[in-house]
């Protein structure tokens, strides 16, 4: 490439954010949205070029004394997550067009846009980094705009939620920092210090060292993912943050957890991966079922959506560590579909809350009679969350289950309970809020259906979910590329089909 396209892609939203810290008001919103659309165009261009085999990699010495490089590249999984990121940010900005007008907001809408673009920039660096130190720096940098997005906009306890998010994330980051230092020690001992992920593939290290480094990275990613036991920051944050902030947090940043498991844990530490797999699979099942049961009992709409995400992340982790090509491909595809599905749920729930003035499920009732379009959008978003056939989420969930069944049929049978519970908690929430007679509170507060702007927010998300449900092949081709490479590095093969003697 004559131009460093990947660097330009990641820097455009960061430069736009700096402009928005100066330019305020309507002009700032328009500039911010223009930057988000420009980034989307660049992101789609990069993904198309990657799919066509055009070399996009960039690599220059960054800190040669320790073997650190400014290295960016785009593999199949990275391309999918870049695509998801550049789609979700303009959607969120459009949804939060008036977020700064709320009386409880500390700053104006332009500042929200600036922080969202800054978060996008650092997330893009994470998804494209091929040097572990660069990955770590960008990983930690995402915390800065996210903290201010949570603490500056949202509910009355947003400050406490922002601090809890920060403490959990910093704790995970500190554990990762120790592992990053361990990477330097291992490569330096071999005679050539390096943080390049490719240089770690096949690097000589003791079994114990490989397992300790694996655990350091995995714990940080399990906090980000988030897995049961390390998840408690998420429901509190989702309850207090704006729906747009929660969308970026769960839809984009939390994918860094599952992305890192595949990109670093499995690739750099194959022996440790196989060693830890039995425990991680059980942990993933616990996450799926715990998140589903908590969603079933939730009384707050935003907490319910956050618990569904904990359950869905459990599915992704389960697919990754089932160690089959279909399950890994399904997990990568799941990251994309979950980002779109959760965005639709968070944003339409946000539209409901702004009309009603309450987040409690029981505060609604009979909304379908006064806002039929909103009702239909909530139903479609909920159906995507429970993986209805014909939507992209079904394809990804089916691939995870089918692939995992080849190696772990008992585990897979247990985890299917999470799919059943998903249908229960989604339909229960829909029935309580949308059906039945119109309550007096709904009749008073829900006086209009979705506006043109709100329809423009959710329409692309639902359209893409349906398109990926019927035409998943282009995206799955990119996911298969990463899955095949990962399986080869880990050194496992897909189980051979079991054919009974009488069926030959």
N, C-alpha and C positions, 0 to 999 in steps of 0.2 A: 504494500500500500504506500503511495507517495505521501500520504498524510497519516499521522498517528490517530486513526479514527477512534480507537478505544479510549485514549486519553482525552480527546475532544469530547467524546460522549459523556465521560464522567465529570469533566470540568465545566461543561456548559451550565448545568443546574447550580453548581457552586458559585460560578460567577454571577448568575442570575440572582442568587440569594443575596450576594453582597450588594447588588444594585438595589434590591428591595429593602434593605435596611436603611437606605437613604430616601428612596422614592416611596411615598405613602399615598393613601387614598385610592380612588378609582384607577388612576394611572398605574399605581403599583400592582393592583390586581390584574390589570390587562397585560402588563409586562410579565408578571409571574406566570400567567396562563400561557402567554406566548412562548416563554422559555420552556415550560412543560411540554408543549406541543412540539417544539423544535427538538427537544430531547427524545420525544417519542419517535420522530422521523429518523433521527440518527440511530436510535436503538433498533428500529425495524430494519434499517439499512445494514447495520452490523450483523444482525441475525441472518438476513438473506445472504450476505456475502459469506458468512461462516458456513451456511448450509451448502453453498456452492463450492466450498473448498478453498476460498480465497484466503491466503495467509494474513492474519491480522495481528500476530504476536508482536509485542514490543518488549525489548529487554536492554537495559543499560545498567552499568555498575552504579549502585547507590551509595553503599558504604563498603568499599572494597576490603577494608581492614578486617571485617567480620563476614565477608561473603554475601552481603545483602544486595539485592537487585531491585530496581524498579522494573517489575516484570508483569505484564498484562497479557492475557490470552483469553480465548473464548472457545470452550468446548461445548458439547451438546447441552449438558445440564446448565452451564453458565448462560448459554444463549436463551434457554427457556426462562430462566429467572430474570435475565435482563429484559426480555420481552414483557414478562409480568409486571416488572417494576415500572417500565415506561408507560404501560397502560394504566396502572392503578393511580399514579400520581395526578395526572390531569383529571381523572374521574373524581378523586378526593377533593381537589381544589375547586372543582365546579360544585360539588356537594356542600363545601364549607365557604361558599362565596360571601356569606354574611356573618361568619363566625366571630369577627371582631366587633360586631354590633351588639352582641349579648352584654348585658350590664355587668356580668361577672367576669368578662374577659379582661385580662390585664393589658393586652396590647391589641392593636388593630389587625385587620385581615391581612394586610401586606406583610406583617411580621409572621403570621401563621404561614403564609405562602413561602416566605424566605426560609423558615425553619424546615418546612416540608421538602423544599428543593435541596437544602443542605443535607438532610437525611438521605434523600435520593442519591445525591452525589457519592456519599460515603458508602451506601449500599452497593452502588454500581462498582466501585473500586473493590469491594469485598468479592462480588460475584465474578470479577475478571482477574483478580490477583493470582499469580502463579508463584509468588514468593511468600513464604510463611510470615516473615516479619512485616511485609507490606500488608498482608491479610490482617495481621493482628492490629496494626496501627489503624487501619480503616474500620476494623471490628469495634475497637474502643471509641473511635471518633463518632460512630453512629449514636453513642449514648448522649452526646452533648445536645444536639437539636431535639432528640426525643424527650429528654428530661424537661426542656423548656416548653415543648409542645404539650406535655402532660400538665406541667405546673402552671402554665400561663393561660390555658383554656380548659374549661370543663366544670365539674361539680364543686361543691363546697369543700370536699376533702381531697382535692386534687394535689395539694402540696404534699400531704402524707403519702399519697399513691405514687407521686413522682419520686420521692425519696426512697420508698420501698423498691421501686423498679431499679433505681440507680444502685442501691446497696446489693441487691441480688446480682445485677449485671456486673458490677465491679468485682464482687467475690468470684464469679465465674471467670472474669477476665484475669484476675490475679493468678488463679490456678493455671490458666492457659499461658500466662507469661513465664511461669516456671517451666512449663513444657517447651516453650519457644527457646528458652535458655538451654534446655536439655538438647534440643535439636542442634544448636551451635556446638555444644560439647561433643556430641556424637560425630558430626561432620569434621570438626577440627581435629579430633583424635585420629580420624581416617586420613588426615593430611591435607584436606582441602575444605575449609569451612564454607558452608553454603546454606542458604535458606530456601533455595529453589525446590519446589515440591518434586519435580522430576529427578533431582539429585538424591532425594530420600528414597525413591523407589529402588529397592534392592540394596540399600545401604547396610553395611555390616554394623550390627549392634547386638549386645547381649539380649537374651530373652527377657530378663528382668527389666532392663532399660527400656526395651520396646513396649513392654506392658505398662510401665509407669508413665511413659510419654503418651501412650494411647489414652490412659485414664485422665491425664491432665487435660488433653484436648476434649475428650468425650464429656467430662463433667461440665466444662464451659458450654459445650453445645447442648447438653441436656437441660441446662438452665434456660438457654435461649429458646429451645424447641417448643414449649417447655414440657418436661416429663413429670409425672405424678411424684410429689414429694419436693420438687424444686419449682413448683408451678404457682405458689400462692400469691406471687406478685401480680399475676395476670388478671384474675377476676377483680381485684381491687383497682387495678389500673383501668381496665375496660369500663368499670362502673363509673369512674370519676372523669376519665378523659372524654373528649368529644368523639362522636362516631368516626369522624375522619381520621383522627389520631389513632384510634383503635384499629382502623382498617390498615393504616400504614404499619403499625406495630405488628399486628398478627399476620397481615397479608404479605408484608415484605421482610421486615427485620427478623421475625421469628424463623423465617425460612433459612436464615444463616445457620441455624442450628442443624437442620437436616442436611443442608448443603455442605457444611463443614464435616459432618460425619462421613459423607461420601468422598469429599474432596481430599480430606487430610487423614482421618482415622483409618478408613479402609485402604487408601492408596499407600500411605507411608508405613503403616503398621499391620501388615496382613496376618502375621502370626498372632499378634495380640487380638486382632479382630475375631479370629476363630476361637481363641481362648475365652473371650468375653461374651461371645454370642449367646450361649444358653441363658445367662443371667439377663442380658439386655432384652431378649425375646420375652421373658416373663415380665420384665419391667414395662415393656411396651403394651403387653396385654392388660396389665394393671392400669396403665394410663388410659387405654381405650375404655375400659369398663368404669373406672372411677369418673372420668369426664362425663360419660353418658349418664351415670346415676346422679351426679351432681346437677347436670343440665335438667334432668327430669324433675328434681326437687327445687330448682331455682324459681324465685318469685320476682326477680329483677330481669328485665329483658336483656340488658347489656351483659350481665353476669351469665345468663343462659348462653348467649352466643360465645362468650369466652370459654365456657366449659365444653361446648361442642368442639372448639378448636383444640383443647387439650386431648379430647378423644381422637380427633382426626390426626393430630401429630403422632399419637400412639400408633395409628395405622401406618403412617409414613416410616417411622422407625422400625416397625415390625417388618415392613417390606424390604427395607435396606438390609437388615441383619438376617433375613431369611436366606440371603445369598443365592438367589437364582436370578437369571437374566430377566424373566418377566416381572418378578417382584420388585427388583431395583428399578426397572423401566416404569413400572406402575407407580412407585414412590415418587420418582422425578415428575411424572405427569400429574400426580396427586398434588405436588407443591403448586403447580400452576392452577389447577382447578380449585384447590382450596383457597388460593388467593382471590380468585374471582368470586367464588361462592360466598366466602366470608365477607368480602367487601359488599356484596349485594345485601347480605343479611344485616350487617352493621349499619349500612347507610339507610336502608328502608326502615329499620327500627328507629334510627335517628329521626327520620321524618315523622314517625308516629309519636315519638316522645316530644318533639317540638310542638306538635299540634295539641297533644293532650296535657303536656306539662307534668308528666309523671312517667317513671320508668317501670312501675309495678305492673305486672301482667294483669292483676285483678282490677286495675284502674280502667281497663278497656272492656269492650263488649259491644257487638253489633256494628262494628266499623264497616263491614261490607255494605251496609245499607246506605251509608253516607259517603263512603270513599271506595267505590268498587275497583278503581284502577290500583290504588294503594294495596287493597286486599289481594288482587291478582298478583302483584309484584311480590308481596310477602309470601304468597303460596309458592310461586315459582322459585324464589330464593330458598325457601324451606325444603322444597323437593330436591333442589340441587344439593343441599346439605345432607339429605338422607340418601343421596346417590340413586335417584330415580333413573331407570333405563332410558336412554335417549339424551342424557346429559353427560358432559365430560367427566364429572365426578364418578359416575357409574363405571366408566371405562377404566379409570385409574384404580378404583377400589377393587374392581373385578380382577385386574391384572395382579394386584398385590395378593389377593386371596388365592387366585389360581396358581401363581408362582410359588407362594409359601406352602400350599398344599402338597406340592411335589416332595418337599423335604420335611415339613413339620405338620402332618395332617391333624394331630391332636390339638396342637396350639391353634391352628387355623379354625378348627371346629369351635374352640372356646371363644375366640375373638369375634366370631360371627354374632354373638350376643350383642356386641356393640352396634351392629347394623340394625338389629331388631329394636334396640332401645332408641336409636336415632329416629326411627319412624314414630315411636311413641312420643318422645319429647317435642318433636317438631309439630306433629299434628295436634298434640294437646295444646301447645302454645297458640297455634292458629285457631283452634276451636274456641279457646277462652277469649281471645282478643277480637276475633273477626265475626264470629257467628252469634246467633241468639238475638234477643231484642236490643235495641239501641238504649244504652244507659243514659241517664240524665247528664252525667259528666261528659260522655262522648258527644251527645247532641249539642252541648254547650261549647265544647272546645274544638271538636273536629268538624269544622264548618266548610272545608274545601278539600278537594281531591289533590292528587299530585299536580304540581305546576309543570310547565314545559321544561324548565331547567331541571327539575327533579326527575322527569321522565328521561331526559337526556343523560342523566347520571347513571341510572340503572339499566337503560336499554342496551348499551354495548356489553355490559357484563353478562346479561342473560343471553344475548345473541351469541356471544363467544362460547358460553357454556353449552348451548345447543349445537353450535357448529362443531365444537370439539367432541361432542357426544356422537355425532354422525360421521365426522371426517377427522378422526384422531391421527391418521397416519403421518402427516407431515411433522407434527410435534413428536410423535412416538419414534420417528426415525432418528431425531436428535437425541432423545432419551436412550434409545437402544445403543447408540454410539458410546455413550458414557457407561452404560450398564455392561456392555461387552468388554470394554477396556478394564473396568473395575474388577470383573470376574477373573480376567486373565492375571491382573496384578495380585489379587488375593490368593489365586492359585486353586480355585474350586471350579468344578464343572456342574452344569445342570444335571439333576438326576435323570437316569435313563428311564424312558417310559416302561411301566410295568405291564407286560402283556401275558395274560393267562394262557396256559398251554392249549386249552380248548378253543380259544378264539383265533388261533393262527390259521 
